[in-house]
Amino acid sequence: MGEKTGTSALGRFSADEHIQSDEIRFETLRSSGPGGQHVNKTDSAVRATHLASGISVKVQSERSQHANKRLARLLIAWRLEQQRQNECAALKSERRLFHHQIERGNPLRIFKGMAFTPQ
């Protein structure tokens, strides 16, 4: 059996336990595609929305609703981590840009000529 699409990158990712159940809204719906009577009669697909960020995922790759909920929670945690990493990278590049724009302050002493005598 091959790996399911979309979960190969998540295989090494450990879900953050900071996401509470009340932070995610779950909706159950019927899966689409092949599957026969099981797909047509059960609400095994899950659409999960993280309320604070608005990130939404739809998972229908597993046969059971519980497995799809677990995978949806993992996907949301992964996307939140990716978003956090992107924000950190943007902040780091912004700080690097400002590093090269340092302005000189007002000098305390000014020296003139080759003898470097104070003015």
C-alpha positions in Angstrom: 0.0 0.0 0.0 1.3 3.5 -0.9 1.1 6.5 1.3 -2.0 8.7 1.1 -1.6 12.1 -0.6 -0.9 15.0 1.7 0.1 13.0 4.7 3.7 12.2 3.7 4.9 15.6 4.8 3.0 15.2 8.1 4.6 11.8 8.9 7.5 13.4 10.7 5.5 16.3 12.2 4.3 16.0 15.8 1.1 17.9 16.5 1.2 20.7 19.0 -0.9 19.9 22.0 -1.6 23.6 22.5 -4.6 23.5 20.2 -7.7 22.9 22.2 -10.9 21.2 20.9 -12.9 24.4 21.4 -10.5 26.3 19.1 -11.5 24.2 16.2 -15.0 23.9 14.6 -15.7 20.5 13.1 -18.3 19.9 10.4 -19.1 16.4 9.2 -20.1 15.7 5.6 -20.3 12.9 3.1 -17.2 12.0 1.2 -17.0 12.2 -2.5 -15.5 9.8 -5.0 -15.4 6.0 -5.0 -16.4 4.0 -2.0 -19.8 2.7 -2.8 -22.5 2.3 -0.1 -20.1 3.3 2.8 -19.4 6.7 1.2 -23.0 7.3 0.4 -24.4 6.5 3.8 -21.9 7.8 6.3 -20.7 11.3 7.2 -17.0 10.3 7.4 -15.5 13.4 5.8 -14.5 16.3 8.1 -14.1 20.0 7.5 -12.2 21.6 10.3 -11.8 25.4 10.8 -9.4 27.0 13.3 -11.5 29.8 14.7 -8.7 32.2 15.7 -6.8 32.1 12.3 -9.6 31.0 9.9 -7.5 28.2 8.5 -9.7 25.5 7.1 -9.0 21.9 5.9 -11.2 19.2 4.5 -10.1 15.6 5.1 -11.8 12.6 3.5 -8.9 10.2 3.0 -9.6 7.9 5.9 -12.7 5.6 6.3 -13.7 6.7 9.8 -14.7 10.1 11.0 -12.5 9.9 14.1 -9.4 9.2 11.9 -10.3 12.1 9.7 -10.7 14.4 12.7 -7.3 13.4 14.0 -5.7 14.0 10.6 -7.6 17.4 10.3 -6.3 18.5 13.7 -2.7 17.5 12.6 -3.1 19.4 9.3 -4.3 22.6 11.1 -1.4 22.3 13.6 1.0 21.9 10.7 -0.4 24.9 8.8 -0.3 27.1 11.9 3.4 26.1 12.4 4.1 26.9 8.7 2.4 30.3 9.2 4.4 31.0 12.3 7.7 30.1 10.5 6.8 32.4 7.6 6.1 35.3 10.0 9.4 34.7 11.7 11.2 34.6 8.4 9.6 37.8 7.3 10.5 39.5 10.6 14.1 38.3 10.2 14.4 39.6 6.7 12.9 43.0 7.8 15.4 43.3 10.6 18.2 42.4 8.2 17.0 45.2 5.8 17.0 47.8 8.6 20.5 46.7 9.7 21.9 48.1 6.4 20.0 51.4 6.8 21.8 52.5 10.0 22.2 56.3 10.2 25.1 58.1 11.7 24.4 60.1 14.8 25.6 63.6 15.7 29.4 63.6 16.3 30.7 64.8 19.7 34.1 66.0 18.3 35.2 66.9 14.8 38.8 66.5 13.8 40.3 68.4 10.7 43.4 67.9 8.6 46.2 65.5 8.7 47.3 66.5 12.2 43.8 65.6 13.5 43.4 68.7 15.5 40.0 69.4 17.1 38.0 72.0 15.3 
